Amino acid sequence: MLKLLKRYWNIIRRPSVHFSLGFLTIGGFIGGILFWGAFNTAMELTNTEKFCTGCHEMRDNVYAELKGTIHFTNRSGVRALCSDCHVPHNWTDKIARKMQASKEVWGKIFGTIDTREKFVDKRLELAQHEWARFKANDSLECRNCHNYEYMDFTRQSVRAQNMHSTYLADKTKTCIDCHKGIAHTLPHIPPGQTSDATPPARAPKEVANAAR
């Protein structure tokens, strides 16, 4: 057994001694395709609604709220998935978001919001983190589906026309400034505190995103 392991180690350590350059090139190319296919498949699986609602923390809280909104059921039949609103579509931003969201694993392990009471207690903090992220990236996930350039102002209310044609046009504000409660119930905001207040720093074990 030891000899066999040593033999394989020698092959791995110096593959060019045992195999031709052509074989290594073709093998590396095929290996790269298989790796990329497996990686991309796993990445897309984490974008599915089934994956996002796989834990009761999300399924019993924010997902249950989503079911009663226009993003879930509407006249056109177009439904937004969790990933549509919380994961950018372009690859580089998507990878960065996935790395950030991996912190949620710690929240799951340590039971940060494993009960309804814990979720309610931390809801404002978690929501503020998500709002701040949307604010920082100019509501990139909203613009996965909604594009200012394609808006028909004549089919909007007067108030919406005014807001979109001014604040969105000159980038004074972004989508999340006015649409915080569009898909999930707004958390209770104590008197004297605004929804834009900077969220407190969290321990590494805390969940990164309440609305995933």
N, C-alpha and C positions, 0 to 999 in steps of 0.2 A: 504493500500500500504506500509506504514511504517512498519507494523508488518511482512508483507511478506519479505521485504528486510532484516529486522532484523533476521528472521528465516533462510534465505539463508546465511546471514553473520555468524551466529552461526554454520551452517553446514560446511562452508568453513574454519572457524577458528578452529574448532575441529571436523574434519571428522570422527575420530576414535570412537567418542561417538555415531555417528549415523549409521555408516556402519561397517561391519565386515572387518577384516584384509584381508581375501581372496578377497572380493569384491574390496577393495582399491588396492590390488596388481594387480588384473586383469585389473581394470579400468585404473591404472597408466600405465600398459604395453600397453594397446590398445591406450591410449592417446599419449604415446610416439611414437608409430608407426605412428599414424595420423599426429602428429607434424612433425616427421622426413620426412614423405612423402610429406607434404605440403611445408616444408622448402626446400627440395631437388628439388621439382618441380619448385618452384619459382626461385631457384638458376640456374637451367638449362634454364629456360625461359630467364634469363638475358644473357645467352650465345648465344642466337640465333641471326642470322643476322638481322632479322626483328626488334628485340629490339635495337641492336647496331645502326641501321640506322633509328631509329624512330624519331630522331630530325634532323632538316635540317642542323644543324652545321656539323654533320658527313656525312649525306647523300649527301650534295651538295659540300663537300670539299674532305676529304680523301677517302671516299667510291667511289666517282666519279673517283678519280685517280687510285684506286685499280683495277677498271674494265679494265684498259689498261695494266695490268702487267701479268706476267706468273703465279702469284699466283691465278689469277682469271680465266683465260682461257689458257689452254695448251693442248699439244698433248695427254696427258694421261687422261684428264678429271677429275683430282683430284683438287678440289678447296679449298683453305684455307679460312675459315671464320674468322671474326674479332677476335673471341675468341681463335682461334687456335694460333694466333700470339701474343695475348695480355693477355691471361689467362692461368696460369699453369694448367696441368691436375691433378696432385696429390692434394688431398683434402685440406691439411693444407695450402699449398701455394696458392691454389685457394681462400680460405676464406680470407687470408691476402690480396690478390690482390683485392678482391671485396670490402673489407673495405677501402683500399686505393682509389679505383676508385669511392667510394661514394662521394668523394669531387667534382666530376663532377656535382653533383646536384646543388651545390652552383654556379658553373659556368653557369649553365643553368638558374637558378633563377635570377642572377644578369646580365645576358646577356654579359658575358665576351667575347665570340666570336660569337655573334648572327648575325653579318654581315660579308660579305666576306672581307671587309677592316680590321675589327678587327682581323679576323683569320690570314690574311697575316701579320699583324703587330706583332702578338704574336707567329707566327708559329715557328720561330727559338727557342725561349724560351721553348715552349711546346715540340718540337722535342728533344731538349737537355735533358729535364727531362726524356723523354722516353728512349733515348739512354743511359743515365746514369743508368736507372733502368735495362736495358738489360745487361749493362756492369757489374753491381753489382751482378746479379744472373747468370752470365756466359751464357747469352742468353738462359735461360731455356725454354722460349716459342718456340724459334727456334728448340730446341731439342725435342719438342713435336713430330716433324715429321722427322727431320734430325738428324741422329746419325753418329758420326764420325767413329765408329767401323764398320759400314756397308757400308762405302763409297768405290766405285770401282774407284780407282785412274786412272786406265787405260782408263776410259771413260771420264776423265776430261781433260781440257786444261793443258798445261805444267805449266802455271802460277798458276792455281788452285791447281794442284798437289803439287807444291812447297810450296804454302801457307798452305794448309791443312796438309801436312805431317810434317811440321815444327812448325809453330806457334800454330795451333790447338792441335797438338800432345803434345807439352810441356806446353800448356795452357798460352803461352805468350800473345796470343790474343784470342778474342772470336768472334763469328759470326758477331755481330753488328759492330765490328771495320772495316770490309770491305764491309758490305752489308747494309749500311744505306739507300740507295735509292732503295732497291729491291721491295718494295711494294707501296711506296708513293714518290711523288716528293720531292727532297731535297730542303729545304728552302734556301734562299739567305744568304750566310755567308759573313759579311762585311770583307774587306781587313784587314789582320793582326789578324783576329780571327779564331781559328780552330773550327771544329765541336765538339771537345771534351771539349770545354771550359765549366767550371762549370756554370750551369744556375743560374740566380739570384733567391733569395728567393721570394716566392709569398705570396700574401694575401690569407687567407682561402677560399675566394670566387672564386678563380681562378680555372679553370679546371685543372685536374690532368693529363690527358692523351689525347693528340691530336689525336691519331690514333685509338680510340675505335669506 
